[in-house]
Amino acid sequence: MIEPRLLERINTKKEQLDALRPLSAASVARLRDDMVLEWTYNSNAIEGNTLTLSETHIVLRHGLTVGGKTLVEHLEVINHRDAIDFAYDLVKGDIPISPYVIREIHALVLARIMPIEAGRYRQVGVRISHSAHVPPEPVAVPAHMDDLVRWLNGEAVDLHPVIRAALAHHRFVAIHPFADGNGRTGRLLMNVLLMRDGYPPAVIERVNRTQYYTALAQADAGNQIALVNYVARAVERSLTLYITGSMPYGEPSTLREPRAIYAIVRDSWVTLAKAAAGTPYSQEYLSLLARKGQLDAVKRGRNWYTTCEAVAVYRDSVAGTT
C-alpha cells in the first residue's frame, strides 16, 4: 500500500533512528519542544486557527497573548499542548487505547473552549466539511468506536505501523464521534499509535491541507492508498528531522551502510533546482517524484528540498529496472 521506495526509506530511517538510541536527555527535550510547537501550530491551523508559527511559539513558550487574535485561538494552543502531553504519557505508560482513552484525548482538545462537549460523544447528526461522506447517526457512534478499538487491537495489529496509524486516523474521522475537535483528536490518536511503535509523531502540515482533505475524501470512497502514502511521507519527514536533530555533525561511523545515511547528514539538503543540475531530470520532475514519495525529499513550508545523493539513488534504482 505504501510506495515501495518510500517504504524502504522509512524502514531504513527507522533503523537509523533506533541505532542512535538512547538519545541524550538534551536531544529528547529539544526534539519534543520543537515537535510540540510544529504539531500544535499545524493541527490547529488546519482547523482554521489563524495564529502563525511564531505566534504559537509565543503562546506556548511565554504564555503571552497576541494582539488581534481571539481568546479561543489562544486557548486552542494551550489545549493542544496539554493533549500532546497526555499522548506522551499514554505512550510512556503503555496504556491501551480504548474508547475512554480517546474521549480523554478529546476532552483535553476542547477543555477550555467547549467544556460541555469535551470528551462527550455528539448528540446530533453532522456533516464533514470538504467531504461527501455522511458519518453515522449519534445513536450508532458508541458501537462504531467500540469496533474501531477492536480493529486496532485485533486485525490491525499485523499491519505495518505506518499503515495502521493512517487507517486508524481515517476510521476515526469517518465516525466523527464528537461535535467538534475530531480532526485534532484523530491526528493525536494517529501519533500515539506511531510513537508506541518507536516512530516520531507525524505532522500534517497546514500548507498541504488541500492534499490532506483530498486524500481523506478518496479514503471515504474506498481508496485508502493516497492517504496512507500521505501519512507515510509525513512520517519520513519526521524521521529525517529526528535523526538530523539527534546526531553530531559529520557522518556517523556507527551506521553500517554509508550510502544509506545520506539523508541524515546535516547541511546536505538543497533545493530541487540545485539537485536537478547536471542530471537528466528537471526541477518539475523531481517535484513530481517527491510528491509521489519516490524521491527522498523534505517539504519545508511550500518548498521541497532533497540531496544530490538522493537523486543519484533514485537514478540508480531506475537504471536497475531497465
C-alpha positions in Angstrom: 0.0 0.0 0.0 3.0 2.3 0.6 5.0 3.3 -2.4 7.9 0.8 -2.4 10.8 3.3 -2.5 9.1 5.3 0.3 8.5 2.2 2.4 12.2 1.2 2.0 13.4 4.7 3.1 11.0 4.7 6.1 12.2 1.3 7.2 15.9 2.3 6.8 15.5 5.6 8.6 13.6 3.9 11.4 16.6 1.5 11.8 18.9 4.5 11.7 17.0 6.3 14.5 16.9 3.1 16.6 20.7 2.9 16.1 21.1 6.3 17.6 19.1 5.4 20.7 19.1 6.1 23.6 19.1 9.7 22.7 20.6 12.2 25.1 18.2 13.9 27.5 19.1 17.3 25.9 18.2 15.9 22.4 15.0 14.4 23.6 13.9 17.6 25.3 14.8 19.8 22.3 13.1 17.5 19.8 10.0 17.3 21.9 9.7 21.0 22.3 10.2 21.5 18.6 7.6 18.8 17.8 5.0 20.2 20.2 5.3 23.6 18.5 5.1 22.4 14.9 2.4 19.8 15.7 0.3 22.3 17.6 0.6 25.0 15.0 -0.2 22.9 12.1 -3.0 20.8 13.6 -4.8 24.0 14.8 -4.2 25.9 11.6 -5.8 23.1 9.5 -8.9 23.7 11.6 -8.9 27.5 11.0 -6.7 28.9 13.8 -5.0 32.0 12.4 -2.1 32.1 14.8 1.2 31.9 12.9 4.0 29.5 13.9 5.9 32.3 15.6 2.7 33.5 17.4 2.0 29.9 18.5 5.6 29.8 19.9 4.9 33.0 21.9 1.8 31.4 23.5 3.4 28.1 24.2 6.8 29.3 25.5 6.0 32.6 27.1 2.3 32.4 28.0 1.7 35.7 26.2 -1.3 36.8 24.2 -1.0 38.1 20.6 -2.8 41.3 19.7 -5.7 40.9 17.2 -6.1 37.2 17.8 -9.2 35.7 19.6 -9.2 34.2 23.1 -10.4 30.9 21.6 -7.4 30.7 19.3 -5.0 31.1 22.3 -6.9 28.5 24.3 -6.7 26.1 21.4 -3.0 26.2 21.6 -2.9 25.5 25.4 -5.5 22.7 25.0 -3.5 21.1 22.2 -0.3 21.3 24.2 -2.0 19.5 27.1 -3.4 16.9 24.8 0.1 16.2 23.4 1.5 15.9 26.9 -1.2 13.3 27.6 -0.3 11.5 24.4 3.3 11.2 25.5 2.1 9.9 28.9 -0.1 7.3 27.2 3.0 6.1 25.2 5.3 6.1 28.3 2.8 4.3 30.4 1.9 1.8 27.6 -1.8 2.5 28.3 -4.1 0.5 26.0 -6.2 2.5 23.5 -9.8 2.3 24.5 -12.9 4.5 23.8 -12.4 6.0 27.2 -8.8 7.0 26.4 -9.9 8.6 23.1 -12.6 10.5 24.9 -9.9 11.7 27.4 -7.8 13.0 24.5 -10.7 14.8 23.1 -11.6 16.3 26.5 -8.2 18.0 26.6 -8.6 19.3 23.0 -11.9 21.1 23.9 -11.3 21.6 27.6 -11.2 25.4 27.7 -13.3 26.2 24.7 -16.3 23.8 24.7 -16.2 22.2 28.1 -19.8 20.8 27.8 -18.8 18.8 24.7 -15.3 17.9 25.8 -15.0 14.1 25.9 -18.7 13.6 25.1 -19.9 11.8 22.0 -22.0 14.0 19.8 -25.8 14.2 20.3 -26.6 15.4 16.8 -26.0 14.4 13.2 -23.1 16.1 11.5 -21.6 16.6 8.0 -17.9 16.8 7.4 -16.5 19.8 5.6 -14.7 19.1 2.4 -16.3 15.6 2.1 -19.4 13.9 0.8 -19.2 11.3 3.5 -22.0 11.2 6.0 -21.0 10.0 9.5 -23.2 7.6 11.4 -26.1 8.8 13.5 -25.4 9.7 17.1 -27.0 6.6 18.5 -24.6 4.4 16.5 -21.4 6.3 17.5 -20.5 4.2 20.6 -20.8 0.9 18.7 -18.6 2.3 15.9 -16.0 3.4 18.4 -16.0 0.0 20.0 -15.5 -1.5 16.6 -12.6 0.8 15.9 -10.8 -0.2 19.1 -11.4 -3.9 18.4 -9.9 -3.5 15.0 -6.9 -1.6 16.4 -6.3 -4.4 18.9 -7.1 -7.2 16.6 -6.9 -7.3 12.8 -4.8 -4.1 12.5 -2.0 -5.4 14.8 -0.3 -7.2 11.9 -0.2 -4.1 9.6 2.9 -2.0 9.1 2.8 0.6 11.9 2.5 3.5 9.4 -0.4 1.9 7.6 -2.1 1.0 10.8 -1.8 4.6 12.1 -3.1 6.1 8.8 -6.1 3.8 8.6 -6.9 4.3 12.2 -6.9 8.1 11.6 -9.3 7.7 8.7 -11.6 5.3 10.5 -11.8 7.7 13.4 -12.6 10.8 11.4 -15.1 8.9 9.3 -17.0 8.1 12.5 -16.7 11.8 13.5 -17.7 10.9 17.1 -17.6 14.4 18.6 -19.3 17.7 17.9 -16.0 19.4 17.3 -12.3 18.7 17.5 -12.4 15.4 15.5 -9.5 16.3 13.2 -7.1 17.3 16.1 -8.2 14.2 18.1 -7.7 11.9 15.1 -4.2 13.2 14.4 -3.4 12.8 18.1 -4.6 9.2 18.0 -2.6 8.5 14.9 0.6 9.8 16.6 0.0 7.8 19.8 0.0 4.7 17.6 3.1 5.8 15.7 5.0 6.7 18.9 4.1 3.4 20.5 6.0 1.7 17.7 9.0 3.9 18.1 8.3 6.4 15.4 8.3 10.2 16.0 5.0 12.0 15.6 4.0 12.8 12.0 2.9 16.4 11.4 0.2 17.0 8.8 1.2 20.4 7.5 -1.2 23.3 7.0 0.2 24.2 3.6 -0.8 20.7 2.4 -4.3 20.9 3.8 -6.0 20.6 0.4 -4.0 17.5 -0.4 -4.8 16.1 3.0 -8.5 16.6 2.6 -8.4 15.1 -0.9 -6.7 12.0 0.4 -9.3 11.7 3.2 -12.1 12.0 0.6 -10.6 9.3 -1.5 -10.4 7.1 1.6 -14.1 7.8 2.2 -14.8 6.5 -1.3 -12.8 3.3 -0.6 -9.4 4.2 -2.0 -7.0 4.5 1.0 -3.8 4.4 -0.9 -3.4 8.2 -1.2 -4.0 8.8 2.5 -1.6 6.0 3.6 1.1 7.4 1.3 0.4 11.0 2.5 0.8 9.9 6.1 3.9 7.9 5.2 5.6 10.9 3.7 4.9 12.8 6.9 6.4 10.0 8.9 9.5 10.0 6.7 9.9 13.8 7.2 9.7 13.4 11.0 12.2 10.5 10.9 14.6 12.7 9.0 14.2 15.6 11.4 14.6 13.4 14.4 17.8 11.8 13.0 19.4 15.0 12.0 18.5 16.5 15.4 19.9 13.6 17.3 23.3 13.1 15.7 26.6 15.1 15.9 27.9 16.9 12.8 29.5 14.8 10.2 28.8 11.3 9.0 28.2 8.8 11.9 30.6 5.9 12.0 28.1 3.7 13.8 25.8 3.1 10.9 26.7 0.3 8.6 25.8 1.4 5.1 27.4 4.8 4.2 25.2 5.3 1.1 22.1 4.7 3.1 22.7 7.5 5.5 22.9 10.4 3.0 19.6 11.7 4.2 20.7 12.3 7.8 23.9 14.2 7.2 23.4 17.8 8.2 23.6 20.7 5.8 23.3 18.4 2.8 19.7 19.5 1.8 19.4 21.6 -1.3 16.6 23.0 -3.4 15.2 20.8 -6.2 16.6 23.3 -8.8 20.1 22.7 -7.4 19.7 19.0 -7.2 18.5 18.8 -10.8 21.6 20.5 -12.1 23.8 18.1 -14.1 21.1 15.3 -14.0 18.7 14.1 -16.7 15.8 15.5 -14.5 14.1 18.8 -14.4 13.1 20.6 -11.2 9.5 19.9 -12.1 10.1 16.1 -12.5 11.9 16.0 -9.1 9.0 17.7 -7.6 6.7 15.1 -9.0 8.9 12.3 -7.6 8.9 14.0 -4.2 5.1 14.3 -4.1 4.8 10.6 -5.0 7.3 9.6 -2.4 9.7 8.2 -5.0 12.4 10.6 -4.1 13.8 11.2 -0.6 12.8 14.8 0.0 11.5 17.1 2.7 9.0 19.9 2.3 9.7 23.0 4.4 6.9 25.5 4.0 6.0 25.4 0.3 9.4 24.3 -1.0 10.8 20.9 -1.4 14.4 20.0 -0.5 16.4 16.9 -1.4 20.1 15.8 -1.6 22.2 15.2 -4.6 22.9 11.7 -3.3 19.1 11.0 -3.1 18.8 11.9 -6.7 21.7 9.5 -7.5 20.0 6.8 -5.5 16.7 7.3 -7.5 18.7 7.3 -10.8 20.4 4.0 -9.9 17.1 2.4 -8.9 15.6 3.3 -12.3 18.7 2.1 -14.1 18.4 -1.2 -12.3 14.9 -1.8 -13.7 15.7 -1.1 -17.3 
